[in-house]
Amino acid sequence: MEFGVLKILILKPSSLGDVIQALPVLRLLKRHQPLATIHWWIDSRLAPLLAGDPDLAGVVRFERQRWASPLHWPEMWRSVRWLRAQNYDWVIDLQGLARSSAFAWLTNGQLLVGLDEAREGARALYDVIVPRASYHTHAVDWYLAVLTRLSVPVDGNFTWLPERPAVAADVKSKWPTEAGRWIALQPGARWQNKRWPAGHFAELVRATARDFSEVRFVILGGGDDQPLGKIISAAAPDRCLNLAGQTSLLEMIEWLRRCELVVTNDTGPAHAAAALGKPTLSLFGPTEPRRTGPYGQLSRALRHPLPCAPCMKSRCAWPQPLECLTAISSATVAARVRSELLSSSLASGMKSRKGST
């Protein structure tokens, strides 16, 4: 279907994993409407992820914490007035909360599209409501269904997270990225009951370091994850680089790009790794990987079956707290890591032999 030159606003302010999972909407809109002007409304803390993105005309910052105070409401209204002045053709709310739908409605665009299952009454403001095909439909596929409703073709021909050469160069200059085969470990998560024990990560490091002399581990995460990183890196101090709390968001993504394998809890960097096409072993407890796991890597999602899992709750009520995670043994994960590394080595060898013929 042919359109005129469109002006489009996407609203997906948070969280990191959700924003990354929504990026294919942007990529395909721009691919099929190359002249379109597209803005993205995003939490200011995540704005660096999209700053300078080649498919965006600009980023509109949502100052969530700052605008909570009435003292800063004039700033918020100035932002709303700016959005209204853009005269958007399509306004796409992929967040589905009261605040996102209210901002979307206030922009006064020609067509407001949102998701069914939206909370806090948000769906009442939408012109077009896109249902989730089933309970287990992955979030990425649900977001892409918005494009289908807008007659925009959905295909896989795009780069999910384009490389940032300047950031990649900074990472290479600051840390020994070329030293061996790297595995990224992500021991943190927003919910405590989504965290595989740090001791299990440490046992995984010991087992893998024993079997693969060339493998090194980079531990990623926020500042609150630094103690977890210390526990893990103590398992093999000469093979571990604890960068929890020491990288920017973009540096973290470029580190993932340089790694051969990622072992992670259900958290934002897991989705970044999947978007980069990295083999991603994800450890699941209370949440459902079919809905929100690393996209396209369901076979690499590990969990211990319990009657209560997935409970989708941030607090554990099981008699043996966190058993859904603690019962995933380090030996089980180490075996999967070993299999992935051997497969990667075999593939690299075959590629090398093919290139030499």
Order of alpha helices (4+ residues) and beta strands (2+ residues): beta-alpha-beta-beta-alpha-beta-alpha-beta-beta-alpha-alpha-beta-alpha-beta-alpha-beta-alpha-beta-alpha-beta-alpha-beta-alpha-alpha
